[in-house]
Amino acid sequence: MTKRDFLSKIPDFINHKTWGYGELEIIVDTKEQKGVCYRHKDKTASCGTYGSNWNEVFESLNKHLCEEGYV
């Protein structure tokens, strides 16, 4: 999965139950590691996850977003 594929399958924003709206942020994108989170207005982050490729990050993040009812 490419970065573009990942971004097309994951919501850009979530409305977190505690911290409100959060915007998807890529926090690391190197050859060895990928990582994302949702950043909120107060600079807190939620739903963060890492992987060695975009597919791993997608699987982890999508599972969490589904379990929490965001998608």
N, CA, C and O atoms as a MOPAC input file, in Angstrom:
PM7 MOZYME 1SCF
protein

 N      0.85600 1    -1.16900 1     0.00000 1
 C      0.00000 1     0.00000 1     0.00000 1
 C      0.90200 1     1.23100 1     0.00000 1
 O      1.87500 1     1.30800 1     0.75000 1
 N      0.56100 1     2.18100 1    -0.84700 1
 C      1.31600 1     3.42100 1    -0.89100 1
 C      0.75200 1     4.42100 1     0.12200 1
 O     -0.33200 1     4.22200 1     0.67100 1
 N      1.49100 1     5.47600 1     0.35200 1
 C      1.02500 1     6.53700 1     1.24300 1
 C     -0.27900 1     7.13000 1     0.71600 1
 O     -1.19600 1     7.41600 1     1.48600 1
 N     -0.35500 1     7.30900 1    -0.58200 1
 C     -1.56600 1     7.84700 1    -1.20400 1
 C     -2.75700 1     6.91700 1    -0.97700 1
 O     -3.85000 1     7.38300 1    -0.65600 1
 N     -2.55800 1     5.61100 1    -1.14000 1
 C     -3.62300 1     4.63000 1    -0.87200 1
 C     -4.07600 1     4.72300 1     0.58100 1
 O     -5.27300 1     4.74300 1     0.87000 1
 N     -3.10500 1     4.78100 1     1.49200 1
 C     -3.41600 1     4.88600 1     2.91500 1
 C     -4.28400 1     6.11400 1     3.18400 1
 O     -5.32500 1     6.01600 1     3.83300 1
 N     -3.85400 1     7.25600 1     2.68600 1
 C     -4.58300 1     8.50200 1     2.93700 1
 C     -5.98600 1     8.49400 1     2.33300 1
 O     -6.88600 1     9.15600 1     2.84900 1
 N     -6.17400 1     7.75800 1     1.25700 1
 C     -7.49800 1     7.71600 1     0.63400 1
 C     -8.47300 1     6.81600 1     1.39800 1
 O     -9.68500 1     6.90900 1     1.20100 1
 N     -7.94800 1     5.94100 1     2.27300 1
 C     -8.79100 1     4.97700 1     2.97500 1
 C     -9.06400 1     5.34700 1     4.43500 1
 O     -9.89700 1     4.71400 1     5.08500 1
 N     -8.38400 1     6.34900 1     4.94800 1
 C     -8.49000 1     6.73400 1     6.35400 1
 C     -9.12400 1     8.12100 1     6.44600 1
 O     -8.78900 1     8.99500 1     5.64600 1
 N    -10.03600 1     8.34800 1     7.40400 1
 C    -10.64400 1     9.67600 1     7.52100 1
 C     -9.61700 1    10.75500 1     7.89700 1
 O     -8.71500 1    10.51600 1     8.70000 1
 N     -9.77100 1    11.93900 1     7.30500 1
 C     -8.88800 1    13.06400 1     7.60000 1
 C     -9.13400 1    13.61700 1     9.00000 1
 O     -8.21400 1    14.12300 1     9.64200 1
 N    -10.38200 1    13.52000 1     9.47500 1
 C    -10.76900 1    14.06300 1    10.77600 1
 C    -11.59300 1    13.04200 1    11.54100 1
 O    -12.31700 1    12.24000 1    10.95100 1
 N    -11.47400 1    13.08300 1    12.86600 1
 C    -12.37000 1    12.32300 1    13.73400 1
 C    -12.89000 1    13.27300 1    14.81300 1
 O    -12.26700 1    14.29700 1    15.09100 1
 N    -13.99800 1    12.94400 1    15.40300 1
 C    -14.51900 1    13.68800 1    16.54000 1
 C    -14.34300 1    12.80400 1    17.77100 1
 O    -15.20900 1    11.99100 1    18.09400 1
 N    -13.22400 1    12.97200 1    18.44300 1
 C    -12.87800 1    12.14600 1    19.59200 1
 C    -13.85600 1    12.40100 1    20.73400 1
 O    -14.28500 1    13.53300 1    20.95800 1
 N    -14.19700 1    11.34900 1    21.44100 1
 C    -15.19800 1    11.44400 1    22.51200 1
 C    -14.76400 1    12.36100 1    23.65100 1
 O    -15.61200 1    12.93900 1    24.33000 1
 N    -13.47800 1    12.50100 1    23.86700 1
 C    -12.96700 1    13.33400 1    24.95300 1
 C    -12.37400 1    14.64900 1    24.45800 1
 O    -12.67400 1    15.70700 1    25.01200 1
 N    -11.54000 1    14.59700 1    23.42700 1
 C    -10.77400 1    15.76100 1    22.99500 1
 C    -11.36300 1    16.50700 1    21.80600 1
 O    -10.78000 1    17.49700 1    21.36400 1
 N    -12.47700 1    16.07300 1    21.28600 1
 C    -13.10400 1    16.76700 1    20.15700 1
 C    -12.45200 1    16.43100 1    18.83100 1
 O    -11.86200 1    15.36300 1    18.66300 1
 N    -12.56500 1    17.35800 1    17.89500 1
 C    -12.08700 1    17.09400 1    16.54200 1
 C    -10.57100 1    16.99300 1    16.49800 1
 O     -9.85000 1    17.77900 1    17.11200 1
 N    -10.11800 1    16.00100 1    15.75400 1
 C     -8.69800 1    15.79800 1    15.53400 1
 C     -8.43800 1    15.59100 1    14.06100 1
 O     -9.22900 1    14.96600 1    13.35500 1
 N     -7.32400 1    16.12200 1    13.60600 1
 C     -6.92800 1    16.01800 1    12.20300 1
 C     -5.79000 1    15.01600 1    12.06800 1
 O     -4.85500 1    15.01300 1    12.86900 1
 N     -5.87600 1    14.16600 1    11.05100 1
 C     -4.83900 1    13.16500 1    10.79900 1
 C     -3.50100 1    13.85800 1    10.57200 1
 O     -3.40100 1    14.81300 1     9.80100 1
 N     -2.48700 1    13.36400 1    11.25100 1
 C     -1.13900 1    13.91600 1    11.11400 1
 C     -0.15600 1    12.76900 1    10.91800 1
 O     -0.17000 1    11.79300 1    11.66700 1
 N      0.68400 1    12.89300 1     9.91900 1
 C      1.75900 1    11.92200 1     9.71700 1
 C      2.91600 1    12.39200 1    10.58700 1
 O      3.45000 1    13.48300 1    10.38500 1
 N      3.29900 1    11.57100 1    11.55100 1
 C      4.33600 1    11.98600 1    12.48400 1
 C      5.71400 1    11.41700 1    12.14500 1
 O      6.73500 1    11.93000 1    12.60300 1
 N      5.73300 1    10.37100 1    11.35200 1
 C      7.00800 1     9.84900 1    10.85300 1
 C      6.75300 1     9.14600 1     9.52500 1
 O      5.78400 1     8.40300 1     9.37000 1
 N      7.64400 1     9.39700 1     8.57500 1
 C      7.54700 1     8.76300 1     7.26100 1
 C      8.96000 1     8.56100 1     6.72000 1
 O      9.43500 1     9.31400 1     5.86900 1
 N      9.60900 1     7.53500 1     7.23200 1
 C     10.94500 1     7.18400 1     6.76800 1
 C     10.87900 1     5.82500 1     6.08800 1
 O      9.83900 1     5.16700 1     6.10100 1
 N     11.96500 1     5.41900 1     5.51000 1
 C     12.00700 1     4.12000 1     4.84400 1
 C     11.71000 1     2.98300 1     5.82200 1
 O     11.07200 1     1.99500 1     5.45800 1
 N     12.17600 1     3.12900 1     7.06200 1
 C     12.04300 1     2.06600 1     8.05900 1
 C     10.77700 1     2.14100 1     8.88500 1
 O     10.33800 1     1.12900 1     9.43300 1
 N     10.17200 1     3.33800 1     8.98800 1
 C      9.04700 1     3.47900 1     9.90900 1
 C      8.03500 1     4.49800 1     9.39500 1
 O      8.39100 1     5.51700 1     8.80300 1
 N      6.76600 1     4.19200 1     9.64000 1
 C      5.64100 1     5.07300 1     9.32600 1
 C      4.85000 1     5.25900 1    10.61700 1
 O      4.76000 1     4.33700 1    11.42700 1
 N      4.28000 1     6.43700 1    10.81000 1
 C      3.48500 1     6.67000 1    12.00700 1
 C      2.50700 1     7.80800 1    11.81800 1
 O      2.80000 1     8.79500 1    11.14300 1
 N      1.33000 1     7.65900 1    12.42800 1
 C      0.28800 1     8.67800 1    12.32300 1
 C     -0.41800 1     8.83800 1    13.67300 1
 O     -0.31800 1     7.98800 1    14.55700 1
 N     -1.13300 1     9.95600 1    13.79500 1
 C     -2.01300 1    10.17700 1    14.93800 1
 C     -3.05900 1    11.19600 1    14.49900 1
 O     -2.98100 1    11.75000 1    13.40300 1
 N     -4.02200 1    11.43100 1    15.35500 1
 C     -4.97400 1    12.52400 1    15.15200 1
 C     -4.61400 1    13.60900 1    16.15000 1
 O     -4.61300 1    13.37200 1    17.35800 1
 N     -4.30400 1    14.81400 1    15.64500 1
 C     -3.88800 1    15.94200 1    16.48100 1
 C     -5.10200 1    16.83500 1    16.74800 1
 O     -5.86100 1    17.16700 1    15.83700 1
 N     -5.26500 1    17.21100 1    18.01000 1
 C     -6.39400 1    18.02800 1    18.43500 1
 C     -5.95300 1    19.47200 1    18.66500 1
 O     -4.75700 1    19.75500 1    18.73500 1
 N     -6.92400 1    20.38700 1    18.78300 1
 C     -6.62400 1    21.82000 1    18.93300 1
 C     -5.71500 1    22.11000 1    20.11900 1
 O     -4.88200 1    23.01500 1    20.05700 1
 N     -5.87100 1    21.34500 1    21.20200 1
 C     -5.04300 1    21.58100 1    22.38800 1
 C     -3.68400 1    20.88100 1    22.29700 1
 O     -2.97100 1    20.75700 1    23.29200 1
 N     -3.33900 1    20.42800 1    21.09800 1
 C     -2.05400 1    19.77500 1    20.78300 1
 C     -1.93500 1    18.35600 1    21.32700 1
 O     -0.86900 1    17.75100 1    21.21300 1
 N     -3.00800 1    17.80200 1    21.92100 1
 C     -2.98300 1    16.40400 1    22.31600 1
 C     -3.14300 1    15.53700 1    21.07600 1
 O     -3.55400 1    16.01500 1    20.01800 1
 N     -2.81800 1    14.26900 1    21.21400 1
 C     -2.92700 1    13.33900 1    20.09200 1
 C     -3.68700 1    12.10300 1    20.54600 1
 O     -3.64000 1    11.71300 1    21.71300 1
 N     -4.38800 1    11.49700 1    19.59600 1
 C     -5.09800 1    10.25900 1    19.88800 1
 C     -4.96300 1     9.31000 1    18.70800 1
 O     -4.62900 1     9.71600 1    17.59500 1
 N     -5.22900 1     8.04700 1    18.97500 1
 C     -5.25100 1     6.99500 1    17.93900 1
 C     -3.91500 1     6.82600 1    17.23300 1
 O     -3.88500 1     6.38900 1    16.08300 1
 N     -2.82800 1     7.15700 1    17.87900 1
 C     -1.52000 1     7.03700 1    17.24900 1
 C     -1.11000 1     5.59000 1    17.04600 1
 O     -1.40900 1     4.72100 1    17.86500 1
 N     -0.42000 1     5.34600 1    15.93900 1
 C      0.08600 1     4.00300 1    15.65600 1
 C      1.28600 1     4.09600 1    14.71800 1
 O      1.44500 1     5.06300 1    13.97300 1
 N      2.11800 1     3.06900 1    14.77800 1
 C      3.32100 1     2.98700 1    13.95600 1
 C      3.38300 1     1.63700 1    13.25800 1
 O      2.73400 1     0.67500 1    13.67100 1
 N      4.17200 1     1.58400 1    12.19600 1
 C      4.41800 1     0.34100 1    11.49300 1
 C      5.62700 1     0.49800 1    10.59200 1
 O      6.16800 1     1.59300 1    10.44100 1
 N      6.04000 1    -0.59800 1    10.00000 1
 C      7.19200 1    -0.53400 1     9.09300 1
 C      6.76900 1    -0.17800 1     7.67100 1
 O      7.61300 1     0.11800 1     6.82500 1
 N      5.45600 1    -0.20900 1     7.40600 1
 C      4.95200 1     0.19200 1     6.08800 1
 C      3.51700 1     0.71200 1     6.25500 1
 O      2.91700 1     0.57600 1     7.32100 1
 N      2.98200 1     1.30400 1     5.19200 1
 C      1.65000 1     1.91300 1     5.27900 1
 C      0.55400 1     0.87900 1     5.48300 1
 O     -0.47800 1     1.18900 1     6.07800 1
 N      0.75200 1    -0.32400 1     5.01000 1
 C     -0.24800 1    -1.37000 1     5.21700 1
 C     -0.37600 1    -1.71600 1     6.70400 1
 O     -1.48700 1    -1.85500 1     7.21500 1
 N      0.75100 1    -1.85200 1     7.39400 1
 C      0.71400 1    -2.13200 1     8.83200 1
 C      0.02000 1    -1.00800 1     9.59600 1
 O     -0.78800 1    -1.26500 1    10.48800 1
 N      0.33500 1     0.22500 1     9.24900 1
 C     -0.28900 1     1.37300 1     9.91300 1
 C     -1.79400 1     1.37100 1     9.63700 1
 O     -2.59400 1     1.60800 1    10.54200 1
 N     -2.17600 1     1.10400 1     8.39300 1
 C     -3.59400 1     1.06300 1     8.04600 1
 C     -4.32500 1     0.00200 1     8.85800 1
 O     -5.37100 1     0.28100 1     9.44400 1
 N     -3.78300 1    -1.21300 1     8.89900 1
 C     -4.44200 1    -2.30500 1     9.61000 1
 C     -4.66400 1    -1.95000 1    11.08000 1
 O     -5.74900 1    -2.16800 1    11.61800 1
 N     -3.65500 1    -1.41300 1    11.71300 1
 C     -3.75000 1    -1.06500 1    13.12700 1
 C     -4.72100 1     0.09400 1    13.36200 1
 O     -5.59300 1     0.01400 1    14.22800 1
 N     -4.56700 1     1.16300 1    12.59500 1
 C     -5.41000 1     2.34400 1    12.78100 1
 C     -6.85800 1     2.05400 1    12.41200 1
 O     -7.77000 1     2.44600 1    13.14100 1
 N     -7.08000 1     1.38300 1    11.30700 1
 C     -8.44400 1     1.08400 1    10.87800 1
 C     -9.16200 1     0.20700 1    11.90400 1
 O    -10.33900 1     0.42600 1    12.19000 1
 N     -8.46400 1    -0.77600 1    12.45500 1
 C     -9.05500 1    -1.63700 1    13.48000 1
 C     -9.48300 1    -0.79600 1    14.68500 1
 O    -10.58900 1    -0.95800 1    15.20000 1
 N     -8.61200 1     0.09000 1    15.12200 1
 C     -8.92600 1     0.93600 1    16.27800 1
 C    -10.08500 1     1.89100 1    15.96500 1
 O    -10.98300 1     2.05800 1    16.79000 1
 N    -10.07500 1     2.50500 1    14.80500 1
 C    -11.15100 1     3.43800 1    14.43000 1
 C    -12.48400 1     2.72100 1    14.35300 1
 O    -13.50700 1     3.27600 1    14.75200 1
 N    -12.49000 1     1.49800 1    13.84700 1
 C    -13.73100 1     0.70400 1    13.78000 1
 C    -14.22300 1     0.33400 1    15.18400 1
 O    -15.40600 1     0.47400 1    15.49200 1
 N    -13.31000 1    -0.13500 1    16.02200 1
 C    -13.67500 1    -0.52600 1    17.38400 1
 C    -14.24700 1     0.63700 1    18.18000 1
 O    -15.15300 1     0.44700 1    18.99100 1
 N    -13.73000 1     1.83200 1    17.95800 1
 C    -14.17400 1     3.01600 1    18.69200 1
 C    -15.37000 1     3.71900 1    18.03400 1
 O    -15.90400 1     4.68500 1    18.57800 1
 N    -15.78100 1     3.23100 1    16.87300 1
 C    -16.94800 1     3.78400 1    16.20000 1
 C    -16.69800 1     5.03800 1    15.37300 1
 O    -17.63500 1     5.78400 1    15.08700 1
 N    -15.45300 1     5.28000 1    14.98800 1
 C    -15.14400 1     6.46300 1    14.17300 1
 C    -15.36100 1     6.21400 1    12.68500 1
 O    -15.52300 1     7.16100 1    11.91500 1
 N    -15.36400 1     4.96300 1    12.28000 1
 C    -15.65500 1     4.61900 1    10.87400 1
 C    -16.66700 1     3.50300 1    10.84200 1
 O    -17.05800 1     3.05500 1     9.76500 1

